[in-house]
C-alpha cells in the first residue's frame, strides 16, 4: 500500500524569507511535492478499491488541495513583493511573510489531521 506524505515532508515548514527568488524555489519545491502526491493518488486508484484505499485517496486529494493553496499564497506573496518594490511598505510591515506563515500553519494542521 502507498503511504501518505507526513507533515514532516517539508510542506508545512515552508516560510517565505522575503525574496522573490526564494518564493520561486519554494513554489518549485511544492510543485514537486504535489506531483509526487498526485502520483501516489494515481497509483492508489489503479488497485482494488477498499475502505482503506478510499480513505487514503481522500487524504492525498486533501494534501494536493492544501499544496495548491500554499502555492497560490506564495504566488500572491511574490506579486505583493513585486508591487511593494515600487511603493514602500506602511510602517515597515511585512505582510507577505505573515500570510505565508499562516498558510503554512494551516497546511500543517490539515496534514497532521490526516496523518
N, C-alpha and C positions, 0 to 999 in steps of 0.2 A: 504494500500500500504506500502511496506517496504521502509524505508528511507535510504539513503546512509550515510555512516560514514563521519562525518565532519572532517575538518583538525585539529580540536581540539581533535580528538580521540587519540592523542598521537603519531601517526606515524611520523608526521613531526617534532616533538620535540626531537627525539632520537638523541643523540650525544654521541660518544664514549668518555669514560673518560680515555682511555689508558690502560685498563687491559683486559686480555683475558676473565676472568670470567664475566666482565661487558658486553663484546661483546656477550658472550653466553646467558646472560639473556636478552639482547636486541633482539637477534635473536629469542629467545623463545617467547618474547612478540610480535614481529612482525609476527611470525608464527601463534600465537593465533588470532591476528587481521585478518590475511589473511584467516584463517579458518572461522571466523565469516563473513567476506565479501563474501567468497565463498558460505556459506550457504544462505546468502541474495540473491546472484545471482541465486542459485538453486531454491529458493522459488519463485523468480520473473519469472522463466522460466516455472513454473507449472501453472500459471494463464493465463488469456486471454492476447493475445499479442496486445498491443496498442502502439501508438507512445510514450506515456509516459513510458511504461514499457520497450520498446526497448531502449529508451534513458537512463533509469536507469540501464539497463543491461550493456550498453556500459560504463557508469560511473563506475560501480562496476568492470567490467573487467579491466578498466584502473587503478583502485585502486589496484587490485591484481597485475598487472604488475609492478606498482610503488613499492609495498611492496616487490615483488620478487627481484627487482633491489636493493632495500635497504638491503635486507638480503644478497644478493651476495656481496655487497660492504662491509658489516660488516664482512662477512666471509673472504674476501680478506684482510681487515684491520687486522683481527686476525692472518691470515697467515703471513702477513708482520711483525706484532709484534713478532711473534714467531721467524721469521728469524732475526729480529733486536736484539733479546736477545742474539744471538750468535755473532753478529757484532755490534759495536757501531754506532749510527746514525750520519750522517755527520752534523757537526756543531750544534748538539743538536736539529735538526729539527724533528718535529713530524708530518709527512705527513699523517699518517693514520687518525688522528683526523680531519685534514682539509678536507680529502676526504670524510669522513662520514658527516661532516657538509655540504659539497657541495651537496651530495646526499639528505640529509635531507631537504635542502632548495629547491631542485628541486622537491622532493616529495610533500612538502607543496604547491608549486606553482601548481602542477598538480591537487591536491585535491581541492585547492581553486578555480581553474578554473571550476571545475565541481560542486562545492557546491552551 
